[in-house]
Amino acid sequence: MDFELTDEQTMLSETVTRLVAESYDFQQREHALRSDTGWSREAYASFAEMGLLGLPFAEEDGGIGGGGVEMMLVMEAVGRGLMVEPFFATVVLAGGVLRRAASAAQRAAILPGVIAGDTILALAHSEPGLPRHSLDARVVARHTGDGWTLDGHKIAVIHGQSADHLVVSALSDAGVSLFLVERDAPGVTISAARGYDGIPIASLALADVGLPASALIGSDGEGAAILERVFEEANAALVAEAVGAMAETFDVTLDYLKTRQQFGTAIGSFQALQHRAVEMLMQLELSRSMAILAAVSLDIDPGQRARNVSAAKALIGKSGRIIGQEAVQMHGAIGITSEYKVGHAFKRLTAIDALLGDRDFHISRLVALRGVYPAAA
Amino acid sequence: MQLDFTPAEIAFRDEVRSFLRDALPDDLRQKMVDRAHLGKDDIVRWQRILNARGWAVTHWPAEYGGQQWTPTERYIFQEEMALAHAPEGSPFNVNMIGPVLCRFGTPAQKERFLAATANIDIWWCQGFSEPGAGSDLASLKTSAVRDGDHYVLNGQKIWTTQAQHADWMFGLFRTDNSGKQQQGISFLLLDMRTPGITVRPIETIDGEHDANEVFFDDVRVPVENLVGEEGRGWDVAKNLLGNERSGIARIGLSKERLSQLRALEAQLTASGELAEEERHVLARKLAEVEVDLRALELTQLRVVAADAHGGGANAAASILKVKGTEMQQRMTELVTELAGPAGLAMPQAGGRTNDPDEGWVGAAAPFYFTMRKVSIFGGSNEIQKNIIAKTLLGL
């Protein structure tokens, strides 16, 4: 049993944490949010320069073949900085689909640009009218000649507006399948919006969108299985991001408790607030434990992997809420202003719970899996 | 990172497991399964079995019978004990006075007490709390006044667990009133048969008699029974309360209770006592509590691993104490909810459940009630939060 990072992992963690701290302060984030795209090309380029965009991809694809722990370290730093850049959308979500299921030709065509930071990807999966975290799709994929035609609607496509290529799930005769769609393909309409966490999202209308046979990712009907696997990795990444956001929220709050004066003394001298700060710390440590569990579980047997990832996501749903709500409350009125960091962290933590299955969803999944612990031998 | 145990640790676990399978008497195991009240004889019998194997006082220094296990091995041992439904030894002997004497005792005290303590030839009780000194232990008043080669004790202790069985008490007494509160407290050992000691039972909300008041009326204690220096008993007591981290969250106990809850879920489902909606709600509650337990388990393991690497911040023990006791309490709460109206009947005096075939039902509520104590004793959870706020957060 060993929770220590290797030297390389420690270096990765220190480097990315320093990068985010030095180049991505709150004002820079605000500036990025106010731009047209809602994120900073420059900040994203600095991730590319450090090789972070190639982190999970195989070395033969130009990546560095990092695993769950490496992704955890980077996502924690992303969470600390409340970064809105498309790392999660491009590298983890859509990139995860390509890494797991794309052909050599597809990977060769797209991944170099992704790793260089020139290409942005988005995954279009959620649809109106379907269960909120379903692996199903109702966008219709029809075989036409050598290729395909897609019709339907997608919502909550993270960074959909900026994406050069979209990974779109659709229902063919064989089941849910995944397709590569160019953002400017005829029949594709993208409507941009902003998430309450600041991150750009889009909805997508697909009207008779014609695709070549080479647009299919993996085999026909394999989409749900690919997504399920990618969503587990993505959930582990979100849990780590949540830990970073919680840690930052906690540090800011602790600092405030030590400096804010009321009744002639620092408010951190009040026991009522001290005990609540301690509860925040405890929730943070429990969350950190679960981020580690999820990160090291990504390559174990599927049943236990699903249990561990769902348990982690369910836990941070609760702790994120506790830490976010308490941080806002302890800051008083300033906590609910949009010019202050904790409110943004609270909103991001809320969004993380909502993404890829919230706490209730993952508890239900655990019920179906008959609990968190492996069945007694 | 590698969260699995090493092959050597797994071999060690299997050795512990197989010993427990062979050595734990069936009747004792059944009492533990039923949450029946354990008598003094039960605890003594089991500790002597462990002691014969060399496993009664594993964290003492090797020269006094300890095992020099790694933090991970200690964790595994504690978990396996709990999962096997093995009782713990007397905490007062094993975790409290034993380590204190190993560290602070005179050669004569070590010679006289340590082996007897490991084997429970002496049953110890702890005289710390007083009516006016619980969490604020330093305000204790029971006096020990030097008179030649004796101290003369007057005053009262309270919440003295198992004092009715005890052969000896270790306790804190005020030898000096003049300085700061924490100074002037001395750590004394006293024979419970000394004239002037009166033990009065306190019945607790589980219907049991574990707690007592102990009154001292001119009780004469030889000066040779002083542990450490006169007036420095506070340091001794702090050492006693602050040194166990590998098992403080008691994950094994909570896991064992979880497996009981799972068994009850299956049993009640099979017998038709749970309606569909109740089953659904119960399944969610169990999943939720498992998520929390898993997170706590990993957190405990992080502390154990950090200790194996040379230790981390001590306030980690406080986090584990607070969250561990909340978890234990949550488990007993769930069992009580499951027992429902069938669990209303109080067990008969002496800890026998009313219906031997339904041990868990009768024991559910008393166990729930008595487990409220775990967030109170050993430094209440509020005190632990004060410690964390001060030492970890700098508030």
Chai-1 contact restraints between the chains, C-beta under 6 A:
chainA,res_idxA,chainB,res_idxB,connection_type,confidence,min_distance_angstrom,max_distance_angstrom,comment,restraint_id
A,M1,B,F5,contact,1.0,0.0,6.0,A-B,restraint_1
A,M1,B,T72,contact,1.0,0.0,6.0,A-B,restraint_2
A,M1,B,A305,contact,1.0,0.0,6.0,A-B,restraint_3
A,D2,B,Q2,contact,1.0,0.0,6.0,A-B,restraint_4
A,F3,B,M1,contact,1.0,0.0,6.0,A-B,restraint_5
A,F3,B,R302,contact,1.0,0.0,6.0,A-B,restraint_6
A,F3,B,A305,contact,1.0,0.0,6.0,A-B,restraint_7
A,V69,B,M1,contact,1.0,0.0,6.0,A-B,restraint_8
A,L254,B,L393,contact,1.0,0.0,6.0,A-B,restraint_9
A,G268,B,L395,contact,1.0,0.0,6.0,A-B,restraint_10
A,Q274,B,A389,contact,1.0,0.0,6.0,A-B,restraint_11
A,Q274,B,L395,contact,1.0,0.0,6.0,A-B,restraint_12
A,H275,B,K385,contact,1.0,0.0,6.0,A-B,restraint_13
A,A277,B,L393,contact,1.0,0.0,6.0,A-B,restraint_14
A,V278,B,K385,contact,1.0,0.0,6.0,A-B,restraint_15
A,V278,B,I388,contact,1.0,0.0,6.0,A-B,restraint_16
A,V278,B,A389,contact,1.0,0.0,6.0,A-B,restraint_17
A,M282,B,I319,contact,1.0,0.0,6.0,A-B,restraint_18
A,M282,B,K323,contact,1.0,0.0,6.0,A-B,restraint_19
A,E285,B,T299,contact,1.0,0.0,6.0,A-B,restraint_20
A,L286,B,A295,contact,1.0,0.0,6.0,A-B,restraint_21
A,L286,B,T299,contact,1.0,0.0,6.0,A-B,restraint_22
A,S289,B,A295,contact,1.0,0.0,6.0,A-B,restraint_23
A,S289,B,L298,contact,1.0,0.0,6.0,A-B,restraint_24
A,S289,B,T299,contact,1.0,0.0,6.0,A-B,restraint_25
A,M290,B,A295,contact,1.0,0.0,6.0,A-B,restraint_26
A,L293,B,L298,contact,1.0,0.0,6.0,A-B,restraint_27
A,V296,B,M1,contact,1.0,0.0,6.0,A-B,restraint_28
A,V296,B,L3,contact,1.0,0.0,6.0,A-B,restraint_29
A,A311,B,V291,contact,1.0,0.0,6.0,A-B,restraint_30
A,A311,B,R294,contact,1.0,0.0,6.0,A-B,restraint_31
A,A314,B,V291,contact,1.0,0.0,6.0,A-B,restraint_32
A,L315,B,V291,contact,1.0,0.0,6.0,A-B,restraint_33
A,L315,B,A295,contact,1.0,0.0,6.0,A-B,restraint_34
A,I363,B,R284,contact,1.0,0.0,6.0,A-B,restraint_35
A,I363,B,A287,contact,1.0,0.0,6.0,A-B,restraint_36
A,I363,B,E288,contact,1.0,0.0,6.0,A-B,restraint_37
A,L366,B,A287,contact,1.0,0.0,6.0,A-B,restraint_38
A,V367,B,A283,contact,1.0,0.0,6.0,A-B,restraint_39
A,V367,B,A287,contact,1.0,0.0,6.0,A-B,restraint_40
A,G371,B,E290,contact,1.0,0.0,6.0,A-B,restraint_41
A,V372,B,E290,contact,1.0,0.0,6.0,A-B,restraint_42
A,V372,B,V291,contact,1.0,0.0,6.0,A-B,restraint_43
A,V372,B,R294,contact,1.0,0.0,6.0,A-B,restraint_44
